[in-house]
């Protein structure tokens, strides 16, 4: 609670109150920032999904028939373009 006193035209307390409110807000922001840094980070004991390593099943799904044969995923054969009706291609 802030109290502002006016004595003989001089005000006292209004800047102290603002400084105190800012200090409380700064302490709260610092504690929230520290809490964000204390979250666990992935390390060598983390699961593959947490670290971002794909499982063999996922890689097989992505590469299809090219799994073990190529570094490029399987892509369907592109259909031949159909000619435009009544005109030149």
C-alpha positions as CSV (number, residue, x, y, z in Angstrom):
1,X,0.0,0.0,0.0
2,X,1.4,3.4,-1.0
3,X,0.8,6.6,0.9
4,X,1.4,10.0,-0.6
5,X,1.8,13.0,1.8
6,X,1.7,16.6,0.8
7,X,3.3,19.0,3.3
8,X,3.6,22.6,2.4
9,X,3.6,21.8,-1.3
10,X,6.3,19.1,-1.0
11,X,5.2,15.6,-1.9
12,X,6.8,12.6,-0.2
13,X,6.3,9.0,-0.8
14,X,5.1,8.9,-4.4
15,X,8.6,8.0,-5.9
16,X,9.4,5.6,-3.1
17,X,6.2,3.8,-3.8
18,X,6.9,3.6,-7.5
19,X,10.4,2.4,-6.9
20,X,9.2,-0.3,-4.5
21,X,6.6,-1.5,-7.0
22,X,9.2,-1.7,-9.8
23,X,11.6,-3.7,-7.5
24,X,8.8,-6.2,-6.8
25,X,8.1,-6.6,-10.5
26,X,11.8,-7.0,-11.3
27,X,12.2,-9.7,-8.6
28,X,9.2,-11.5,-9.9
29,X,10.5,-11.3,-13.5
30,X,13.9,-12.6,-12.4
31,X,12.5,-15.5,-10.5
32,X,10.4,-16.5,-13.6
33,X,13.5,-16.2,-15.8
34,X,15.5,-18.4,-13.5
35,X,12.7,-21.0,-13.4
36,X,12.9,-21.2,-17.2
37,X,16.6,-22.0,-17.1
38,X,16.1,-24.7,-14.5
39,X,14.0,-26.8,-16.9
40,X,15.7,-30.1,-17.7
41,X,17.6,-30.2,-21.0
42,X,18.0,-33.3,-23.2
43,X,21.2,-35.2,-22.6
44,X,22.7,-38.6,-23.4
45,X,20.2,-40.4,-21.2
46,X,17.1,-38.8,-22.9
47,X,14.9,-40.8,-25.1
48,X,15.4,-40.7,-28.9
49,X,12.1,-38.8,-29.4
50,X,13.1,-36.1,-26.9
51,X,16.5,-35.6,-28.6
52,X,15.0,-35.7,-32.1
53,X,16.5,-38.9,-33.4
54,X,14.1,-40.8,-35.7
55,X,13.4,-44.4,-35.1
56,X,14.1,-47.1,-37.6
57,X,10.3,-47.6,-38.2
58,X,9.9,-43.9,-39.0
59,X,12.8,-43.9,-41.4
60,X,11.4,-47.0,-43.2
61,X,8.1,-45.3,-43.5
62,X,9.7,-42.2,-45.0
63,X,12.1,-43.9,-47.4
64,X,9.7,-46.7,-48.5
65,X,11.3,-49.1,-51.0
66,X,14.5,-47.0,-51.1
67,X,15.3,-47.9,-47.5
68,X,18.8,-49.3,-47.4
69,X,19.4,-48.6,-51.1
70,X,19.5,-44.8,-51.4
71,X,20.0,-41.6,-49.4
72,X,16.9,-40.1,-51.2
73,X,13.4,-40.9,-50.0
74,X,11.1,-42.8,-52.3
75,X,9.0,-40.5,-54.5
76,X,6.1,-41.6,-56.7
77,X,6.7,-41.6,-60.4
78,X,5.4,-38.3,-61.9
79,X,2.6,-38.8,-64.4
80,X,3.1,-37.6,-67.9
81,X,1.5,-34.3,-68.6
82,X,-1.8,-34.5,-70.5
83,X,-2.0,-32.4,-73.7
84,X,-4.2,-29.4,-73.7
85,X,-7.4,-29.8,-75.7
86,X,-7.4,-28.2,-79.1
87,X,-4.1,-26.5,-78.9
88,X,-0.4,-26.7,-78.8
89,X,1.4,-28.0,-75.7
